[in-house]
Amino acid sequence: MTDAQAIFQTLFDAYVDRYLAGDALACAEFYAEDGQIHSPFGPPVVGRAAIAQEHLVWFQENEVNKTVTILEARAAGDIGFALAEYGADVPQEDGSLAREEGTSLNSFERGPDGTWRIRHTSLNAAAEQT
């Protein structure tokens, strides 16, 4: 694992903990103030306040067993990127769980205090869901 992979995996591990705790404000804090999320699931989400609101919508799916695994990452100076796989089990009407998976491409920026924050996230659902 490269240094960048370790840094961004640690960041995403903390994000997943906050996500599973249902803390939308804490999830949004992982993003730059003007951070963005782009996905096939809805219109672009821009800014921390909107990102927190979007998380409240996502929490309604009651996901469990959420994971984010860094596949590749690089950082130079105060800019970085990470390609990650994500997945979560989502309850279905019949009581079963369906695994939803995909990839995300993320850009990061490091602030003056040394904290890395997500600047952009692009989510892509896997072609087949199990």
Stockholm file with secondary structure:
# STOCKHOLM 1.0

chainA/1-130         MTDAQAIFQTLFDAYVDRYLAGDALACAEFYAEDGQIHSPFGPPVVGRAAIAQEHLVWFQENEVNKTVTILEARAAGDIGFALAEYGADVPQEDGSLAREEGTSLNSFERGPDGTWRIRHTSLNAAAEQT
#=GR chainA/1-130 SS CCHHHHHHHHHHHHHHHHHHTTCHHHHHTTEEEEEEEEETTEEEEESHHHHHHHHHHHHTTCCEEEEEEEEEEEEETTEEEEEEEEEEEEECTTSCEEEEEEEEEEEEEECTTSCEEEEEEEEEECSSCC
#=GC SS_cons         CCHHHHHHHHHHHHHHHHHHTTCHHHHHTTEEEEEEEEETTEEEEESHHHHHHHHHHHHTTCCEEEEEEEEEEEEETTEEEEEEEEEEEEECTTSCEEEEEEEEEEEEEECTTSCEEEEEEEEEECSSCC
//
